[in-house]
Structures are given as C-alpha cells and as structure tokens.
C-alpha cells in the first residue's frame, strides 16, 4: 500500500471540504499577508477561514510546533492538521485540542491507489475575529488563479518533454 504524498492529501482534503462549496487555495503565502506559508486555505460562505496544514511524516508534524510563527494570523479562524492514517496516533498526542485533525487513508484496489479524508477532530471557528473582507477574498482567489496557471504550464511542459 502506497502512502500518500502531499498532493494526494490536498486532493483528498479538498474533496472532504467540498471545493464546490468552499473557496480552497493551496500554498498561500506571499500576497495575502501571512507570516508563513499555508498549505491550504479554505473560505466558507460566511467569510470564515480555515488553514489546513498537510503533514506527511511524524517529524514534519512535530517540527511544525517548533516554528516561531505558530500559524497566527488575523485572517485565520481555525487551524486543522491533515495527516496520513499511519501517523494519526502521533497527531492525536501532539496537536493541541483547539486544532482540528483530518486523517487521510490509502484505499488500494486492483485499479490502483486512491485516497480518502475524514474528520477525526473538528474545531470551532474563532469568531472573535471578523470574517475576511471582500477584498481579501478576491486577493485569495487571484492567488488561486495564478497557482492554477502555474500548475497548468508545469504539467504542459512535463507532458511535452515526456513525449
């Protein structure tokens, strides 16, 4: 059974959060005023923001809590860690209870591996912070569109170079 990499986990989490309902943008940093790179940002219809941190190894998870920024931002209303099933026990012991946890499991079939995410621990939105502004949402969506085109160019170049 193949363990998921970060891209597999992003897709599984986007499915769980329902990318048709939430605005979800991967790899947000510059241009949105964060002091750190957020692996994923999801905004619900009320303007509340969830940051999802993707951690694929136990060491990556543990090291995240040694960073100075602590994922603090006026824009982030809740923080959720997404981890593969095989490090879920570590996540339960390391991730503070105020943060959510999503587990991603590998599903092996004769057609290949796929990945499914499920909530282990939900957390509440910090509603002491106001919802993000329309301008902040538009900027986030702009960053998402730029990210999409970067990925399309990268994939197109890779396809062209591989035949």
N, CA, C and O of each residue as an XYZ file, in Angstrom:
652
protein
N       0.844     -1.182      0.000
C       0.000      0.000      0.000
C       0.889      1.245      0.000
O       1.770      1.394      0.846
N       0.645      2.115     -0.945
C       1.432      3.338     -1.088
C       0.941      4.394     -0.102
O      -0.265      4.592      0.050
N       1.856      5.059      0.555
C       1.491      6.150      1.460
C       1.254      7.413      0.643
O       1.921      7.632     -0.368
N       0.318      8.237      1.070
C       0.016      9.442      0.285
C       1.127     10.476      0.371
O       1.778     10.620      1.406
N       1.340     11.197     -0.729
C       2.239     12.352     -0.674
C       1.361     13.597     -0.507
O       0.135     13.492     -0.508
N       1.968     14.745     -0.367
C       1.226     15.979     -0.063
C       0.153     16.271     -1.108
O      -0.944     16.700     -0.750
N       0.441     16.049     -2.390
C      -0.543     16.307     -3.438
C      -1.766     15.404     -3.311
O      -2.897     15.853     -3.495
N      -1.533     14.119     -2.992
C      -2.653     13.194     -2.769
C      -3.524     13.695     -1.617
O      -4.753     13.662     -1.685
N      -2.864     14.154     -0.573
C      -3.586     14.608      0.617
C      -4.376     15.881      0.330
O      -5.507     16.027      0.795
N      -3.783     16.809     -0.440
C      -4.508     18.028     -0.809
C      -5.812     17.702     -1.530
O      -6.858     18.278     -1.229
N      -5.743     16.781     -2.476
C      -6.941     16.419     -3.234
C      -7.988     15.761     -2.339
O      -9.177     16.059     -2.455
N      -7.555     14.871     -1.449
C      -8.498     14.202     -0.547
C      -9.159     15.209      0.390
O     -10.363     15.129      0.634
N      -8.387     16.150      0.912
C      -8.930     17.174      1.813
C      -9.886     18.099      1.062
O     -10.939     18.463      1.586
N      -9.527     18.475     -0.157
C     -10.413     19.333     -0.962
C     -11.751     18.646     -1.217
O     -12.795     19.298     -1.222
N     -11.722     17.341     -1.428
C     -12.970     16.589     -1.596
C     -13.777     16.581     -0.300
O     -14.993     16.775     -0.319
N     -13.101     16.358      0.822
C     -13.788     16.337      2.121
C     -14.440     17.681      2.417
O     -15.595     17.734      2.840
N     -13.705     18.764      2.196
C     -14.223     20.107      2.495
C     -15.218     20.581      1.443
O     -15.939     21.554      1.659
N     -15.255     19.903      0.324
C     -16.150     20.193     -0.797
C     -15.758     21.506     -1.483
O     -16.251     22.584     -1.151
N     -14.865     21.366     -2.436
C     -14.359     22.529     -3.184
C     -15.443     23.208     -4.008
O     -15.216     24.297     -4.536
N     -16.608     22.596     -4.131
C     -17.720     23.247     -4.832
C     -18.481     24.202     -3.915
O     -19.248     25.043     -4.382
N     -18.264     24.065     -2.608
C     -18.933     24.926     -1.630
C     -17.962     25.952     -1.044
O     -18.318     27.116     -0.859
N     -16.734     25.513     -0.754
C     -15.726     26.392     -0.170
C     -14.745     26.851     -1.242
O     -14.456     26.113     -2.184
N     -14.239     28.055     -1.097
C     -13.123     28.505     -1.936
C     -11.862     27.954     -1.287
O     -11.550     28.292     -0.146
N     -11.137     27.107     -2.010
C      -9.957     26.444     -1.449
C      -8.758     26.747     -2.338
O      -8.786     26.508     -3.545
N      -7.704     27.279     -1.719
C      -6.499     27.656     -2.459
C      -5.292     27.002     -1.789
O      -5.106     27.146     -0.581
N      -4.464     26.279     -2.567
C      -3.257     25.676     -1.988
C      -2.092     26.651     -1.970
O      -2.040     27.606     -2.744
N      -1.160     26.381     -1.063
C       0.129     27.083     -0.993
C      -0.004     28.604     -0.990
O       0.447     29.278     -1.916
N      -0.616     29.125      0.042
C      -0.825     30.573      0.147
C       0.253     31.165      1.039
O       0.455     30.724      2.170
N       0.938     32.167      0.517
C       1.923     32.878      1.332
C       1.994     34.327      0.893
O       1.295     35.187      1.430
N       2.843     34.591     -0.087
C       3.042     35.982     -0.498
C       1.736     36.504     -1.099
O       0.967     35.765     -1.713
N       1.525     37.766     -0.904
C       0.354     38.392     -1.500
C      -0.888     38.353     -0.634
O      -1.894     38.978     -0.971
N      -0.839     37.617      0.499
C      -2.032     37.559      1.346
C      -1.729     37.974      2.781
O      -2.596     37.902      3.653
N      -0.505     38.406      3.017
C      -0.157     38.974      4.310
C       0.085     37.985      5.431
O       0.012     38.362      6.600
N       0.370     36.733      5.114
C       0.692     35.761      6.154
C       2.181     35.799      6.455
O       2.989     36.157      5.598
N       2.538     35.428      7.672
C       3.950     35.336      8.048
C       4.500     33.934      7.808
O       5.649     33.642      8.140
N       3.680     33.084      7.235
C       4.056     31.703      6.979
C       3.322     31.227      5.729
O       2.376     31.870      5.273
N       3.760     30.109      5.185
C       3.039     29.534      4.044
C       1.969     28.591      4.577
O       2.253     27.686      5.362
N       0.749     28.815      4.140
C      -0.357     27.923      4.490
C      -0.472     26.874      3.386
O      -0.541     27.213      2.204
N      -0.491     25.617      3.771
C      -0.599     24.559      2.762
C      -1.908     24.670      1.993
O      -1.938     24.485      0.777
N      -2.984     24.969      2.701
C      -4.285     25.181      2.056
C      -5.064     26.212      2.875
O      -4.983     26.242      4.103
N      -5.806     27.040      2.176
C      -6.735     27.980      2.802
C      -8.115     27.683      2.229
O      -8.288     27.603      1.013
N      -9.096     27.519      3.119
C     -10.475     27.294      2.694
C     -11.345     28.377      3.320
O     -11.242     28.651      4.516
N     -12.195     28.987      2.514
C     -13.086     30.047      2.994
C     -14.524     29.582      2.800
O     -14.913     29.169      1.707
N     -15.312     29.656      3.880
C     -16.717     29.264      3.747
C     -17.543     30.459      3.281
O     -17.013     31.559      3.124
N     -18.831     30.248      3.062
C     -19.702     31.282      2.531
C     -19.889     32.477      3.443
O     -20.328     33.535      2.993
N     -19.562     32.323      4.728
C     -19.670     33.429      5.683
C     -18.385     34.226      5.804
O     -18.333     35.206      6.547
N     -17.343     33.818      5.082
C     -16.069     34.543      5.118
C     -15.128     34.084      6.212
O     -14.139     34.759      6.498
N     -15.420     32.929      6.839
C     -14.515     32.387      7.852
C     -13.479     31.490      7.188
O     -13.786     30.719      6.279
N     -12.247     31.612      7.664
C     -11.099     30.992      7.010
C     -10.567     29.824      7.830
O     -10.358     29.933      9.039
N     -10.353     28.706      7.143
C      -9.695     27.548      7.743
C      -8.345     27.374      7.061
O      -8.252     27.336      5.834
N      -7.309     27.269      7.872
C      -5.991     26.906      7.349
C      -5.822     25.410      7.570
O      -6.063     24.900      8.665
N      -5.406     24.716      6.519
C      -5.143     23.288      6.619
C      -3.655     23.080      6.421
O      -3.093     23.457      5.393
N      -3.025     22.477      7.416
C      -1.614     22.130      7.344
C      -1.520     20.658      6.975
O      -2.074     19.806      7.670
N      -0.828     20.356      5.896
C      -0.633     18.985      5.431
C       0.696     18.485      6.004
O       1.747     19.079      5.762
N       0.642     17.414      6.745
C       1.850     16.822      7.332
C       1.916     15.361      6.923
O       1.026     14.583      7.266
N       2.960     14.976      6.193
C       3.050     13.610      5.677
C       3.912     12.690      6.535
O       3.823     11.468      6.420
N       4.753     13.280      7.401
C       5.601     12.471      8.276
C       5.464     12.949      9.712
O       5.055     14.081      9.971
N       5.808     12.079     10.625
C       5.771     12.425     12.044
C       6.744     13.567     12.347
O       6.408     14.479     13.102
N       7.936     13.524     11.769
C       8.923     14.579     12.029
C       8.432     15.931     11.503
O       8.642     16.958     12.149
N       7.786     15.938     10.344
C       7.217     17.166      9.789
C       6.159     17.734     10.743
O       6.100     18.942     10.972
N       5.335     16.850     11.290
C       4.296     17.263     12.231
C       4.907     17.853     13.499
O       4.520     18.941     13.925
N       5.840     17.155     14.092
C       6.465     17.611     15.338
C       7.207     18.920     15.122
O       7.124     19.822     15.956
N       7.930     19.036     14.014
C       8.696     20.250     13.730
C       7.816     21.469     13.513
O       8.259     22.595     13.738
N       6.572     21.267     13.078
C       5.668     22.393     12.858
C       5.426     23.175     14.149
O       5.223     24.388     14.111
N       5.446     22.493     15.275
C       5.185     23.156     16.552
C       6.420     23.837     17.118
O       6.350     24.459     18.178
N       7.550     23.730     16.429
C       8.774     24.419     16.837
C       8.955     25.743     16.096
O       9.850     26.523     16.421
N       8.104     25.996     15.099
C       8.227     27.212     14.293
C       7.738     28.427     15.077
O       6.809     28.335     15.879
N       8.380     29.560     14.830
C       8.062     30.786     15.566
C       6.694     31.363     15.254
O       6.045     31.917     16.142
N       6.242     31.249     14.015
C       5.005     31.929     13.625
C       3.760     31.347     14.272
O       2.798     32.081     14.500
N       3.741     30.060     14.576
C       2.608     29.448     15.240
C       1.296     29.524     14.472
O       0.227     29.317     15.046
N       1.369     29.817     13.187
C       0.173     29.910     12.329
C      -0.777     31.019     12.771
O      -1.978     30.954     12.510
N      -0.244     32.021     13.428
C      -1.080     33.132     13.887
C      -1.343     34.106     12.748
O      -0.437     34.471     11.999
N      -2.589     34.515     12.633
C      -2.979     35.497     11.633
C      -4.351     36.040     12.002
O      -5.192     35.320     12.540
N      -4.565     37.302     11.710
C      -5.877     37.900     11.939
C      -6.929     37.325     10.995
O      -8.128     37.444     11.245
N      -6.472     36.702      9.909
C      -7.401     36.174      8.910
C      -7.832     34.731      9.178
O      -8.872     34.298      8.682
N      -7.056     33.992      9.947
C      -7.316     32.565     10.149
C      -8.252     32.381     11.342
O      -7.964     32.825     12.454
N      -9.385     31.713     11.084
C     -10.391     31.486     12.129
C     -10.288     30.111     12.766
O     -10.745     29.913     13.891
N      -9.697     29.169     12.064
C      -9.439     27.855     12.659
C      -8.298     27.187     11.910
O      -8.050     27.472     10.739
N      -7.608     26.290     12.609
C      -6.455     25.580     12.066
C      -6.721     24.086     12.164
O      -7.144     23.587     13.206
N      -6.470     23.380     11.073
C      -6.698     21.942     11.003
C      -5.442     21.281     10.448
O      -4.844     21.768      9.489
N      -5.053     20.178     11.055
C      -3.927     19.389     10.563
C      -4.463     18.175      9.828
O      -5.312     17.451     10.348
N      -3.967     17.952      8.618
C      -4.305     16.763      7.842
C      -3.082     15.859      7.839
O      -1.987     16.282      7.469
N      -3.275     14.613      8.254
C      -2.176     13.658      8.378
C      -2.589     12.320      7.766
O      -3.775     11.991      7.737
N      -1.620     11.550      7.278
C      -1.955     10.203      6.819
C      -2.302      9.313      8.015
O      -1.833      9.541      9.130
N      -3.123      8.307      7.766
C      -3.552      7.396      8.834
C      -2.398      6.848      9.662
O      -2.525      6.697     10.876
N      -1.265      6.548      9.013
C      -0.186      5.872      9.737
C       0.481      6.751     10.801
O       1.233      6.229     11.625
N       0.231      8.072     10.813
C       0.769      8.911     11.901
C      -0.354      9.554     12.725
O      -0.119     10.515     13.458
N      -1.568      9.021     12.602
C      -2.703      9.590     13.324
C      -2.492      9.556     14.840
O      -2.822     10.529     15.517
N      -1.953      8.471     15.387
C      -1.717      8.404     16.836
C      -0.772      9.507     17.288
O      -0.984     10.119     18.335
N       0.264      9.762     16.509
C       1.200     10.849     16.833
C       0.493     12.196     16.799
O       0.705     13.040     17.670
N      -0.350     12.393     15.787
C      -1.080     13.661     15.668
C      -1.990     13.864     16.871
O      -2.082     14.972     17.400
N      -2.655     12.817     17.301
C      -3.559     12.931     18.448
C      -2.805     13.324     19.715
O      -3.363     13.996     20.582
N      -1.558     12.917     19.829
C      -0.784     13.252     21.030
C      -0.049     14.584     20.912
O       0.313     15.169     21.933
N       0.181     15.076     19.707
C       0.972     16.293     19.503
C       0.113     17.525     19.212
O       0.425     18.616     19.688
N      -0.953     17.369     18.446
C      -1.755     18.515     18.013
C      -2.658     18.969     19.173
O      -3.456     18.179     19.678
N      -2.535     20.237     19.594
C      -3.384     20.745     20.683
C      -4.877     20.593     20.365
O      -5.282     20.642     19.203
N      -5.674     20.413     21.399
C      -7.104     20.145     21.224
C      -7.866     21.271     20.552
O      -8.949     21.039     20.014
N      -7.330     22.486     20.566
C      -8.043     23.594     19.921
C      -7.978     23.528     18.396
O      -8.697     24.252     17.707
N      -7.115     22.659     17.876
C      -6.962     22.489     16.441
C      -7.668     21.216     15.977
O      -7.784     20.249     16.730
N      -8.137     21.229     14.732
C      -8.787     20.064     14.170
C      -7.785     19.090     13.579
O      -6.621     19.420     13.352
N      -8.273     17.874     13.333
C      -7.442     16.840     12.707
C      -8.278     16.126     11.647
O      -9.422     15.738     11.880
N      -7.666     15.967     10.481
C      -8.229     15.187      9.380
C      -7.245     14.061      9.094
O      -6.037     14.288      9.021
N      -7.766     12.847      8.933
C      -6.918     11.708      8.573
C      -7.157     11.360      7.102
O      -8.287     11.391      6.615
N      -6.076     11.030      6.417
C      -6.158     10.620      5.016
C      -5.710      9.166      4.944
O      -4.604      8.821      5.362
N      -6.581      8.325      4.411
C      -6.246      6.913      4.290
C      -6.054      6.528      2.829
O      -6.657      7.106      1.925
N      -5.203      5.545      2.630
C      -4.958      4.996      1.310
C      -5.939      3.853      1.083
O      -6.093      2.980      1.937
N      -6.596      3.862     -0.059
C      -7.512      2.795     -0.431
C      -6.916      2.114     -1.656
O      -6.849      2.700     -2.736
N      -6.487      0.874     -1.473
C      -5.856      0.125     -2.565
C      -6.874     -0.783     -3.224
O      -7.580     -1.544     -2.562
N      -6.932     -0.688     -4.539
C      -7.802     -1.560     -5.327
C      -7.003     -2.089     -6.500
O      -5.857     -1.694     -6.714
N      -7.605     -2.975     -7.250
C      -6.906     -3.510     -8.422
C      -6.629     -2.422     -9.456
O      -5.736     -2.563    -10.292
N      -7.412     -1.321     -9.394
C      -7.215     -0.209    -10.317
C      -6.156      0.780     -9.855
O      -5.848      1.732    -10.573
N      -5.592      0.572     -8.666
C      -4.572      1.476     -8.139
C      -5.009      2.076     -6.813
O      -6.063      1.742     -6.273
N      -4.180      2.960     -6.310
C      -4.461      3.588     -5.017
C      -5.287      4.850     -5.186
O      -5.138      5.584     -6.163
N      -6.157      5.086     -4.223
C      -6.857      6.360     -4.114
C      -6.810      6.759     -2.650
O      -6.373      5.980     -1.802
N      -7.255      7.962     -2.355
C      -7.107      8.495     -1.008
C      -8.420      9.120     -0.561
O      -9.121      9.763     -1.341
N      -8.733      8.916      0.701
C      -9.980      9.418      1.259
C      -9.681     10.110      2.589
O      -8.924      9.596      3.413
N     -10.281     11.272      2.782
C     -10.074     12.029      4.020
C     -11.330     11.956      4.883
O     -12.448     11.873      4.374
N     -11.123     11.989      6.202
C     -12.245     12.005      7.134
C     -11.877     12.847      8.355
O     -10.716     12.935      8.754
N     -12.901     13.454      8.926
C     -12.693     14.237     10.137
C     -12.436     13.298     11.308
O     -13.156     12.319     11.506
N     -11.399     13.609     12.080
C     -11.127     12.916     13.336
C     -11.540     13.818     14.489
O     -12.192     13.387     15.440
N     -11.144     15.082     14.379
C     -11.495     16.061     15.411
C     -11.785     17.392     14.734
O     -10.921     17.964     14.071
N     -12.999     17.874     14.906
C     -13.365     19.181     14.368
C     -13.038     20.245     15.412
O     -12.945     19.955     16.605
N     -12.871     21.450     14.954
C     -12.654     22.557     15.881
C     -13.583     23.695     15.488
O     -14.054     23.773     14.354
N     -13.832     24.569     16.443
C     -14.743     25.685     16.195
C     -13.993     26.852     15.565
O     -12.788     27.020     15.756
N     -14.733     27.646     14.816
C     -14.181     28.881     14.272
C     -13.976     29.869     15.416
O     -14.799     29.949     16.328
N     -12.881     30.617     15.367
C     -12.644     31.699     16.316
C     -13.403     32.909     15.803
O     -12.907     33.658     14.961
N     -14.614     33.094     16.320
C     -15.463     34.173     15.832
C     -15.191     35.500     16.524
O     -15.924     36.470     16.333
N     -14.116     35.538     17.343
C     -13.694     36.836     17.883
C     -13.017     37.653     16.785
O     -12.870     38.869     16.908
N     -12.609     36.983     15.718
C     -12.039     37.644     14.545
C     -13.160     37.826     13.532
O     -13.966     36.915     13.341
N     -13.229     38.972     12.884
C     -14.288     39.172     11.885
C     -14.032     38.326     10.637
O     -12.896     37.934     10.372
N     -15.090     38.048      9.874
C     -14.889     37.368      8.580
C     -13.959     38.214      7.713
O     -13.831     39.421      7.916
N     -13.316     37.566      6.749
C     -12.425     38.346      5.884
C     -13.262     39.265      4.997
O     -14.440     39.018      4.740
N     -12.622     40.313      4.550
C     -13.292     41.294      3.696
C     -13.438     40.753      2.278
O     -12.790     39.777      1.899
N     -14.290     41.397      1.512
C     -14.440     41.036      0.093
C     -13.123     41.199     -0.644
O     -12.784     40.383     -1.502
N     -12.372     42.256     -0.312
C     -11.075     42.474     -0.968
C     -10.092     41.356     -0.651
O      -9.348     40.916     -1.527
N     -10.083     40.887      0.610
C      -9.179     39.788      0.984
C      -9.572     38.508      0.265
O      -8.703     37.746     -0.158
N     -10.870     38.260      0.121
C     -11.326     37.075     -0.596
C     -10.932     37.159     -2.072
O     -10.458     36.178     -2.644
N     -11.122     38.313     -2.681
C     -10.750     38.486     -4.089
C      -9.252     38.276     -4.277
O      -8.838     37.644     -5.249
N      -8.441     38.791     -3.371
C      -6.992     38.605     -3.462
C      -6.633     37.126     -3.339
O      -5.782     36.633     -4.078
N      -7.277     36.416     -2.409
C      -7.035     34.985     -2.258
C      -7.399     34.238     -3.539
O      -6.651     33.370     -3.989
N      -8.535     34.571     -4.119
C      -8.955     33.912     -5.358
C      -8.020     34.250     -6.510
O      -7.764     33.402     -7.365
N      -7.505     35.479     -6.545
C      -6.485     35.842     -7.540
C      -5.258     34.941     -7.399
O      -4.731     34.433     -8.389
N      -4.809     34.748     -6.146
C      -3.648     33.892     -5.903
C      -3.936     32.457     -6.348
O      -3.067     31.788     -6.907
N      -5.157     31.992     -6.096
C      -5.546     30.654     -6.531
C      -5.519     30.518     -8.042
O      -5.076     29.498     -8.571
N      -5.989     31.542     -8.737
C      -5.959     31.511    -10.209
C      -4.526     31.504    -10.723
O      -4.209     30.774    -11.662
N      -3.656     32.307    -10.119
C      -2.246     32.299    -10.530
C      -1.639     30.924    -10.302
O      -0.881     30.429    -11.136
N      -1.973     30.304     -9.168
C      -1.459     28.971     -8.850
C      -1.931     27.959     -9.898
O      -1.159     27.111    -10.345
N      -3.194     28.055    -10.280
C      -3.742     27.134    -11.267
C      -2.971     27.234    -12.587
O      -2.629     26.211    -13.180
N      -2.699     28.442    -13.043
C      -1.999     28.609    -14.315
C      -0.557     28.132    -14.212
O      -0.024     27.572    -15.169
N       0.074     28.344    -13.074
C       1.436     27.818    -12.885
C       1.445     26.307    -12.998
O       2.337     25.733    -13.623
N       0.462     25.662    -12.399
C       0.368     24.204    -12.463
C       0.100     23.746    -13.890
O       0.697     22.773    -14.351
N      -0.791     24.435    -14.591
C      -1.092     24.056    -15.978
C       0.157     24.175    -16.864
O       0.431     23.283    -17.667
N       0.911     25.271    -16.721
C       2.136     25.421    -17.506
C       3.129     24.318    -17.171
O       3.742     23.738    -18.068
N       3.290     24.025    -15.886
C       4.215     22.980    -15.455
C       3.809     21.627    -16.038
O       4.645     20.916    -16.595
N       2.538     21.270    -15.913
C       2.064     19.982    -16.435
C       2.188     19.901    -17.949
O       2.544     18.854    -18.489
N       1.899     20.989    -18.629
C       2.011     21.003    -20.086
C       3.462     20.818    -20.522
O       3.738     20.060    -21.452
N       4.382     21.501    -19.862
C       5.807     21.357    -20.194
C       6.290     19.937    -19.909
O       7.063     19.378    -20.688
N       5.843     19.355    -18.806
C       6.241     17.995    -18.465
C       5.711     17.003    -19.500
O       6.426     16.089    -19.912
N       4.479     17.180    -19.911
C       3.865     16.295    -20.911
C       4.622     16.418    -22.245
O       4.901     15.414    -22.901
N       4.948     17.649    -22.635
C       5.668     17.886    -23.888
C       7.060     17.240    -23.840
O       7.496     16.642    -24.824
N       7.755     17.356    -22.706
C       9.100     16.814    -22.574
C       9.135     15.294    -22.431
O      10.168     14.671    -22.674
N       8.010     14.696    -22.037
C       7.977     13.232    -21.865
C       7.363     12.518    -23.055
O       7.088     11.320    -22.986
N       7.150     13.224    -24.123
C       6.702     12.557    -25.341
C       5.302     12.863    -25.647
O       4.768     12.378    -26.644
